[in-house]
Amino acid sequence: MKRSQRLQVVVDLKVNQEKKHLEALGKQQNIKLQKETQLNSLKSYRQDYRQKNEHLIKSGISVMQLMEFRAFMEKMDKAIEGEEMALKVLDNELERLRKNWEEAHKYTQGMQKIQGNSRLSEQKQEEKKEQLEMDDRAARKKH
């Protein structure tokens, strides 16, 4: 088995690993998009709730209602903060997965280049061998 053929096995393996890294990266990006959408919805709901109840507060509400409003707003703020922290964790994981894919991609490209160089070398050797055989045949016909 030629060296380029042996290297093809390694290249195929690395291509598959690179694909797996890329798939993991894609899944993580989808999760991040979903989390960002949730966070934006939560912020939007908080803003709508505040605006809806602001005119009630200005017109006068009971102390109990005001306390409930503030407690709910605190819960919303904590939920938003929690989602933002979760998004930061996802960002870190996304960056780690991106680096893993980049490393796998560079390695795969390197292996493909090595295999290509090996194939070229083998091709040159084959052409040289064929040329020598043709020269040898031509020399024998002259004698």
PyMOL commands that place a pseudoatom at each C-alpha (Angstrom):
pseudoatom trace, name=CA, resn=MET, resi=1, chain=A, elem=C, hetatm=0, pos=[0.000, 0.000, 0.000]
pseudoatom trace, name=CA, resn=LYS, resi=2, chain=A, elem=C, hetatm=0, pos=[1.373, 3.364, -0.990]
pseudoatom trace, name=CA, resn=ARG, resi=3, chain=A, elem=C, hetatm=0, pos=[2.047, 6.065, 1.573]
pseudoatom trace, name=CA, resn=SER, resi=4, chain=A, elem=C, hetatm=0, pos=[-0.634, 8.339, 0.086]
pseudoatom trace, name=CA, resn=GLN, resi=5, chain=A, elem=C, hetatm=0, pos=[-3.194, 5.547, 0.467]
pseudoatom trace, name=CA, resn=ARG, resi=6, chain=A, elem=C, hetatm=0, pos=[-2.218, 5.007, 4.096]
pseudoatom trace, name=CA, resn=LEU, resi=7, chain=A, elem=C, hetatm=0, pos=[-2.471, 8.749, 4.675]
pseudoatom trace, name=CA, resn=GLN, resi=8, chain=A, elem=C, hetatm=0, pos=[-5.930, 8.788, 3.070]
pseudoatom trace, name=CA, resn=VAL, resi=9, chain=A, elem=C, hetatm=0, pos=[-7.205, 6.688, 5.978]
pseudoatom trace, name=CA, resn=VAL, resi=10, chain=A, elem=C, hetatm=0, pos=[-5.903, 9.299, 8.424]
pseudoatom trace, name=CA, resn=VAL, resi=11, chain=A, elem=C, hetatm=0, pos=[-7.315, 12.158, 6.329]
pseudoatom trace, name=CA, resn=ASP, resi=12, chain=A, elem=C, hetatm=0, pos=[-10.746, 10.504, 6.229]
pseudoatom trace, name=CA, resn=LEU, resi=13, chain=A, elem=C, hetatm=0, pos=[-10.665, 10.024, 9.991]
pseudoatom trace, name=CA, resn=LYS, resi=14, chain=A, elem=C, hetatm=0, pos=[-9.706, 13.671, 10.545]
pseudoatom trace, name=CA, resn=VAL, resi=15, chain=A, elem=C, hetatm=0, pos=[-12.413, 14.883, 8.146]
pseudoatom trace, name=CA, resn=ASN, resi=16, chain=A, elem=C, hetatm=0, pos=[-14.990, 12.918, 10.156]
pseudoatom trace, name=CA, resn=GLN, resi=17, chain=A, elem=C, hetatm=0, pos=[-13.685, 14.368, 13.423]
pseudoatom trace, name=CA, resn=GLU, resi=18, chain=A, elem=C, hetatm=0, pos=[-13.802, 17.862, 11.948]
pseudoatom trace, name=CA, resn=LYS, resi=19, chain=A, elem=C, hetatm=0, pos=[-17.423, 17.302, 10.871]
pseudoatom trace, name=CA, resn=LYS, resi=20, chain=A, elem=C, hetatm=0, pos=[-18.330, 16.221, 14.410]
pseudoatom trace, name=CA, resn=HIS, resi=21, chain=A, elem=C, hetatm=0, pos=[-16.720, 19.364, 15.833]
pseudoatom trace, name=CA, resn=LEU, resi=22, chain=A, elem=C, hetatm=0, pos=[-18.613, 21.471, 13.305]
pseudoatom trace, name=CA, resn=GLU, resi=23, chain=A, elem=C, hetatm=0, pos=[-21.911, 19.773, 14.160]
pseudoatom trace, name=CA, resn=ALA, resi=24, chain=A, elem=C, hetatm=0, pos=[-21.326, 20.385, 17.887]
pseudoatom trace, name=CA, resn=LEU, resi=25, chain=A, elem=C, hetatm=0, pos=[-20.552, 24.021, 17.109]
pseudoatom trace, name=CA, resn=GLY, resi=26, chain=A, elem=C, hetatm=0, pos=[-23.755, 24.340, 15.071]
pseudoatom trace, name=CA, resn=LYS, resi=27, chain=A, elem=C, hetatm=0, pos=[-25.865, 22.808, 17.835]
pseudoatom trace, name=CA, resn=GLN, resi=28, chain=A, elem=C, hetatm=0, pos=[-24.338, 25.163, 20.381]
pseudoatom trace, name=CA, resn=GLN, resi=29, chain=A, elem=C, hetatm=0, pos=[-25.038, 28.149, 18.123]
pseudoatom trace, name=CA, resn=ASN, resi=30, chain=A, elem=C, hetatm=0, pos=[-28.684, 27.074, 17.850]
pseudoatom trace, name=CA, resn=ILE, resi=31, chain=A, elem=C, hetatm=0, pos=[-28.938, 26.743, 21.624]
pseudoatom trace, name=CA, resn=LYS, resi=32, chain=A, elem=C, hetatm=0, pos=[-27.432, 30.207, 22.008]
pseudoatom trace, name=CA, resn=LEU, resi=33, chain=A, elem=C, hetatm=0, pos=[-29.935, 31.682, 19.552]
pseudoatom trace, name=CA, resn=GLN, resi=34, chain=A, elem=C, hetatm=0, pos=[-32.797, 30.087, 21.474]
pseudoatom trace, name=CA, resn=LYS, resi=35, chain=A, elem=C, hetatm=0, pos=[-31.421, 31.420, 24.758]
pseudoatom trace, name=CA, resn=GLU, resi=36, chain=A, elem=C, hetatm=0, pos=[-31.035, 34.915, 23.280]
pseudoatom trace, name=CA, resn=THR, resi=37, chain=A, elem=C, hetatm=0, pos=[-34.630, 34.765, 22.034]
pseudoatom trace, name=CA, resn=GLN, resi=38, chain=A, elem=C, hetatm=0, pos=[-35.820, 33.721, 25.495]
pseudoatom trace, name=CA, resn=LEU, resi=39, chain=A, elem=C, hetatm=0, pos=[-33.850, 36.524, 27.107]
pseudoatom trace, name=CA, resn=ASN, resi=40, chain=A, elem=C, hetatm=0, pos=[-35.224, 39.103, 24.675]
pseudoatom trace, name=CA, resn=SER, resi=41, chain=A, elem=C, hetatm=0, pos=[-38.762, 37.841, 25.276]
pseudoatom trace, name=CA, resn=LEU, resi=42, chain=A, elem=C, hetatm=0, pos=[-38.245, 38.059, 29.012]
pseudoatom trace, name=CA, resn=LYS, resi=43, chain=A, elem=C, hetatm=0, pos=[-36.903, 41.611, 28.760]
pseudoatom trace, name=CA, resn=SER, resi=44, chain=A, elem=C, hetatm=0, pos=[-39.758, 42.589, 26.478]
pseudoatom trace, name=CA, resn=TYR, resi=45, chain=A, elem=C, hetatm=0, pos=[-42.329, 41.093, 28.854]
pseudoatom trace, name=CA, resn=ARG, resi=46, chain=A, elem=C, hetatm=0, pos=[-40.740, 42.942, 31.780]
pseudoatom trace, name=CA, resn=GLN, resi=47, chain=A, elem=C, hetatm=0, pos=[-40.826, 46.216, 29.872]
pseudoatom trace, name=CA, resn=ASP, resi=48, chain=A, elem=C, hetatm=0, pos=[-44.462, 45.697, 28.812]
pseudoatom trace, name=CA, resn=TYR, resi=49, chain=A, elem=C, hetatm=0, pos=[-45.476, 44.780, 32.357]
pseudoatom trace, name=CA, resn=ARG, resi=50, chain=A, elem=C, hetatm=0, pos=[-43.752, 47.862, 33.762]
pseudoatom trace, name=CA, resn=GLN, resi=51, chain=A, elem=C, hetatm=0, pos=[-45.382, 50.168, 31.195]
pseudoatom trace, name=CA, resn=LYS, resi=52, chain=A, elem=C, hetatm=0, pos=[-48.803, 48.605, 31.680]
pseudoatom trace, name=CA, resn=ASN, resi=53, chain=A, elem=C, hetatm=0, pos=[-48.675, 49.031, 35.432]
pseudoatom trace, name=CA, resn=GLU, resi=54, chain=A, elem=C, hetatm=0, pos=[-46.854, 52.378, 35.552]
pseudoatom trace, name=CA, resn=HIS, resi=55, chain=A, elem=C, hetatm=0, pos=[-49.980, 54.402, 34.907]
pseudoatom trace, name=CA, resn=LEU, resi=56, chain=A, elem=C, hetatm=0, pos=[-51.788, 52.451, 37.644]
pseudoatom trace, name=CA, resn=ILE, resi=57, chain=A, elem=C, hetatm=0, pos=[-49.000, 53.239, 40.089]
pseudoatom trace, name=CA, resn=LYS, resi=58, chain=A, elem=C, hetatm=0, pos=[-49.105, 56.942, 39.190]
pseudoatom trace, name=CA, resn=SER, resi=59, chain=A, elem=C, hetatm=0, pos=[-52.861, 57.071, 39.605]
pseudoatom trace, name=CA, resn=GLY, resi=60, chain=A, elem=C, hetatm=0, pos=[-52.536, 55.492, 43.021]
pseudoatom trace, name=CA, resn=ILE, resi=61, chain=A, elem=C, hetatm=0, pos=[-52.617, 51.933, 44.230]
pseudoatom trace, name=CA, resn=SER, resi=62, chain=A, elem=C, hetatm=0, pos=[-52.596, 50.327, 47.614]
pseudoatom trace, name=CA, resn=VAL, resi=63, chain=A, elem=C, hetatm=0, pos=[-49.351, 49.623, 49.447]
pseudoatom trace, name=CA, resn=MET, resi=64, chain=A, elem=C, hetatm=0, pos=[-50.023, 45.903, 49.073]
pseudoatom trace, name=CA, resn=GLN, resi=65, chain=A, elem=C, hetatm=0, pos=[-50.348, 46.200, 45.301]
pseudoatom trace, name=CA, resn=LEU, resi=66, chain=A, elem=C, hetatm=0, pos=[-47.192, 48.306, 45.146]
pseudoatom trace, name=CA, resn=MET, resi=67, chain=A, elem=C, hetatm=0, pos=[-45.290, 45.680, 47.152]
pseudoatom trace, name=CA, resn=GLU, resi=68, chain=A, elem=C, hetatm=0, pos=[-46.563, 42.925, 44.862]
pseudoatom trace, name=CA, resn=PHE, resi=69, chain=A, elem=C, hetatm=0, pos=[-45.531, 44.926, 41.814]
pseudoatom trace, name=CA, resn=ARG, resi=70, chain=A, elem=C, hetatm=0, pos=[-42.038, 45.513, 43.184]
pseudoatom trace, name=CA, resn=ALA, resi=71, chain=A, elem=C, hetatm=0, pos=[-41.659, 41.872, 44.239]
pseudoatom trace, name=CA, resn=PHE, resi=72, chain=A, elem=C, hetatm=0, pos=[-42.668, 40.725, 40.780]
pseudoatom trace, name=CA, resn=MET, resi=73, chain=A, elem=C, hetatm=0, pos=[-40.249, 43.172, 39.151]
pseudoatom trace, name=CA, resn=GLU, resi=74, chain=A, elem=C, hetatm=0, pos=[-37.451, 41.855, 41.394]
pseudoatom trace, name=CA, resn=LYS, resi=75, chain=A, elem=C, hetatm=0, pos=[-38.258, 38.309, 40.331]
pseudoatom trace, name=CA, resn=MET, resi=76, chain=A, elem=C, hetatm=0, pos=[-38.183, 39.403, 36.698]
pseudoatom trace, name=CA, resn=ASP, resi=77, chain=A, elem=C, hetatm=0, pos=[-34.835, 41.152, 37.221]
pseudoatom trace, name=CA, resn=LYS, resi=78, chain=A, elem=C, hetatm=0, pos=[-33.386, 38.022, 38.840]
pseudoatom trace, name=CA, resn=ALA, resi=79, chain=A, elem=C, hetatm=0, pos=[-34.723, 35.842, 36.028]
pseudoatom trace, name=CA, resn=ILE, resi=80, chain=A, elem=C, hetatm=0, pos=[-33.180, 38.162, 33.434]
pseudoatom trace, name=CA, resn=GLU, resi=81, chain=A, elem=C, hetatm=0, pos=[-29.892, 38.167, 35.332]
pseudoatom trace, name=CA, resn=GLY, resi=82, chain=A, elem=C, hetatm=0, pos=[-29.935, 34.367, 35.455]
pseudoatom trace, name=CA, resn=GLU, resi=83, chain=A, elem=C, hetatm=0, pos=[-30.592, 34.155, 31.722]
pseudoatom trace, name=CA, resn=GLU, resi=84, chain=A, elem=C, hetatm=0, pos=[-27.751, 36.595, 31.031]
pseudoatom trace, name=CA, resn=MET, resi=85, chain=A, elem=C, hetatm=0, pos=[-25.385, 34.480, 33.132]
pseudoatom trace, name=CA, resn=ALA, resi=86, chain=A, elem=C, hetatm=0, pos=[-26.513, 31.337, 31.317]
pseudoatom trace, name=CA, resn=LEU, resi=87, chain=A, elem=C, hetatm=0, pos=[-25.885, 33.122, 28.018]
pseudoatom trace, name=CA, resn=LYS, resi=88, chain=A, elem=C, hetatm=0, pos=[-22.331, 33.970, 29.116]
pseudoatom trace, name=CA, resn=VAL, resi=89, chain=A, elem=C, hetatm=0, pos=[-21.725, 30.305, 29.945]
pseudoatom trace, name=CA, resn=LEU, resi=90, chain=A, elem=C, hetatm=0, pos=[-23.046, 29.376, 26.490]
pseudoatom trace, name=CA, resn=ASP, resi=91, chain=A, elem=C, hetatm=0, pos=[-20.758, 31.970, 24.910]
pseudoatom trace, name=CA, resn=ASN, resi=92, chain=A, elem=C, hetatm=0, pos=[-17.750, 30.437, 26.665]
pseudoatom trace, name=CA, resn=GLU, resi=93, chain=A, elem=C, hetatm=0, pos=[-18.760, 26.955, 25.549]
pseudoatom trace, name=CA, resn=LEU, resi=94, chain=A, elem=C, hetatm=0, pos=[-19.332, 28.236, 22.024]
pseudoatom trace, name=CA, resn=GLU, resi=95, chain=A, elem=C, hetatm=0, pos=[-15.853, 29.761, 21.950]
pseudoatom trace, name=CA, resn=ARG, resi=96, chain=A, elem=C, hetatm=0, pos=[-14.327, 26.489, 23.201]
pseudoatom trace, name=CA, resn=LEU, resi=97, chain=A, elem=C, hetatm=0, pos=[-16.165, 24.510, 20.521]
pseudoatom trace, name=CA, resn=ARG, resi=98, chain=A, elem=C, hetatm=0, pos=[-15.109, 27.022, 17.856]
pseudoatom trace, name=CA, resn=LYS, resi=99, chain=A, elem=C, hetatm=0, pos=[-11.452, 26.619, 18.884]
pseudoatom trace, name=CA, resn=ASN, resi=100, chain=A, elem=C, hetatm=0, pos=[-11.795, 22.832, 18.822]
pseudoatom trace, name=CA, resn=TRP, resi=101, chain=A, elem=C, hetatm=0, pos=[-13.210, 22.984, 15.300]
pseudoatom trace, name=CA, resn=GLU, resi=102, chain=A, elem=C, hetatm=0, pos=[-10.518, 25.416, 14.126]
pseudoatom trace, name=CA, resn=GLU, resi=103, chain=A, elem=C, hetatm=0, pos=[-7.783, 23.128, 15.457]
pseudoatom trace, name=CA, resn=ALA, resi=104, chain=A, elem=C, hetatm=0, pos=[-9.386, 20.088, 13.824]
pseudoatom trace, name=CA, resn=HIS, resi=105, chain=A, elem=C, hetatm=0, pos=[-9.779, 22.014, 10.564]
pseudoatom trace, name=CA, resn=LYS, resi=106, chain=A, elem=C, hetatm=0, pos=[-6.131, 23.104, 10.539]
pseudoatom trace, name=CA, resn=TYR, resi=107, chain=A, elem=C, hetatm=0, pos=[-4.983, 19.569, 11.316]
pseudoatom trace, name=CA, resn=THR, resi=108, chain=A, elem=C, hetatm=0, pos=[-7.168, 18.148, 8.549]
pseudoatom trace, name=CA, resn=GLN, resi=109, chain=A, elem=C, hetatm=0, pos=[-5.822, 20.672, 6.059]
pseudoatom trace, name=CA, resn=GLY, resi=110, chain=A, elem=C, hetatm=0, pos=[-2.272, 19.814, 7.093]
pseudoatom trace, name=CA, resn=MET, resi=111, chain=A, elem=C, hetatm=0, pos=[-2.885, 16.099, 6.645]
pseudoatom trace, name=CA, resn=GLN, resi=112, chain=A, elem=C, hetatm=0, pos=[-4.492, 16.713, 3.254]
pseudoatom trace, name=CA, resn=LYS, resi=113, chain=A, elem=C, hetatm=0, pos=[-1.469, 18.719, 2.185]
pseudoatom trace, name=CA, resn=ILE, resi=114, chain=A, elem=C, hetatm=0, pos=[0.922, 15.991, 3.361]
pseudoatom trace, name=CA, resn=GLN, resi=115, chain=A, elem=C, hetatm=0, pos=[-1.130, 13.381, 1.532]
pseudoatom trace, name=CA, resn=GLY, resi=116, chain=A, elem=C, hetatm=0, pos=[-1.198, 15.538, -1.623]
pseudoatom trace, name=CA, resn=ASN, resi=117, chain=A, elem=C, hetatm=0, pos=[2.574, 15.983, -1.489]
pseudoatom trace, name=CA, resn=SER, resi=118, chain=A, elem=C, hetatm=0, pos=[2.987, 12.248, -1.020]
pseudoatom trace, name=CA, resn=ARG, resi=119, chain=A, elem=C, hetatm=0, pos=[0.724, 11.555, -3.996]
pseudoatom trace, name=CA, resn=LEU, resi=120, chain=A, elem=C, hetatm=0, pos=[2.733, 13.999, -6.138]
pseudoatom trace, name=CA, resn=SER, resi=121, chain=A, elem=C, hetatm=0, pos=[5.984, 12.363, -5.064]
pseudoatom trace, name=CA, resn=GLU, resi=122, chain=A, elem=C, hetatm=0, pos=[4.634, 8.928, -5.899]
pseudoatom trace, name=CA, resn=GLN, resi=123, chain=A, elem=C, hetatm=0, pos=[3.408, 10.184, -9.254]
pseudoatom trace, name=CA, resn=LYS, resi=124, chain=A, elem=C, hetatm=0, pos=[6.833, 11.656, -10.059]
pseudoatom trace, name=CA, resn=GLN, resi=125, chain=A, elem=C, hetatm=0, pos=[8.523, 8.385, -9.075]
pseudoatom trace, name=CA, resn=GLU, resi=126, chain=A, elem=C, hetatm=0, pos=[6.085, 6.449, -11.265]
pseudoatom trace, name=CA, resn=GLU, resi=127, chain=A, elem=C, hetatm=0, pos=[6.709, 8.772, -14.218]
pseudoatom trace, name=CA, resn=LYS, resi=128, chain=A, elem=C, hetatm=0, pos=[10.470, 8.466, -13.686]
pseudoatom trace, name=CA, resn=LYS, resi=129, chain=A, elem=C, hetatm=0, pos=[10.181, 4.674, -13.590]
pseudoatom trace, name=CA, resn=GLU, resi=130, chain=A, elem=C, hetatm=0, pos=[8.099, 4.656, -16.780]
pseudoatom trace, name=CA, resn=GLN, resi=131, chain=A, elem=C, hetatm=0, pos=[10.614, 6.955, -18.497]
pseudoatom trace, name=CA, resn=LEU, resi=132, chain=A, elem=C, hetatm=0, pos=[13.483, 4.648, -17.513]
pseudoatom trace, name=CA, resn=GLU, resi=133, chain=A, elem=C, hetatm=0, pos=[11.563, 1.635, -18.853]
pseudoatom trace, name=CA, resn=MET, resi=134, chain=A, elem=C, hetatm=0, pos=[10.855, 3.443, -22.129]
pseudoatom trace, name=CA, resn=ASP, resi=135, chain=A, elem=C, hetatm=0, pos=[14.518, 4.465, -22.417]
pseudoatom trace, name=CA, resn=ASP, resi=136, chain=A, elem=C, hetatm=0, pos=[15.561, 0.883, -21.669]
pseudoatom trace, name=CA, resn=ARG, resi=137, chain=A, elem=C, hetatm=0, pos=[13.195, -0.498, -24.350]
pseudoatom trace, name=CA, resn=ALA, resi=138, chain=A, elem=C, hetatm=0, pos=[14.427, 2.060, -26.860]
pseudoatom trace, name=CA, resn=ALA, resi=139, chain=A, elem=C, hetatm=0, pos=[18.037, 1.143, -26.074]
pseudoatom trace, name=CA, resn=ARG, resi=140, chain=A, elem=C, hetatm=0, pos=[17.299, -2.573, -26.587]
pseudoatom trace, name=CA, resn=LYS, resi=141, chain=A, elem=C, hetatm=0, pos=[15.647, -1.970, -29.958]
pseudoatom trace, name=CA, resn=LYS, resi=142, chain=A, elem=C, hetatm=0, pos=[18.771, -0.185, -31.220]
pseudoatom trace, name=CA, resn=HIS, resi=143, chain=A, elem=C, hetatm=0, pos=[20.928, -3.226, -30.521]
for i in range(1, 143): cmd.bond("trace and resi %d" % i, "trace and resi %d" % (i + 1))
show_as sticks, trace
zoom trace
